[in-house]
């Protein structure tokens, strides 16, 4: 039941975010915001796919190339949008986009090095995430309290919910990896005990 509820929540949030992205274009006429948000949606789709299939190898070279191509496209548009925010002095948008890129960097590290970090590395990753998500929550609060941009406000909170889902995907895999590792160690100890 919990798994079903999680999937319903996840796809509801993703659908709301896709609708929010379309509203940037159809209602607000914000083409730049639409393209930026669409690129983030592509990246979110890739991260959702990869974070929910972490325990599986790529089915083919083609699958790996398609995912790499989508990543390249998404990051190119996102970095271009970030540069435009900086050039035009849109500092709230720039800080928000930079923090999200930082979150992506940490998540990618966690996805491709699951269970391989410990001690000081865990503290560093935790501190980075606290700082990055704290920055993102601050940006969302500023949009909520200090501006009348309803779409930007909704967008900022929806993205936080979406990445919470990705975090849960990665966290679930990390926990599974840790259990497998511990079970493997327990089995090794049991076998060694039986043979001695």
Beta strands, then each sheet from edge to edge (+ up, - down):
end
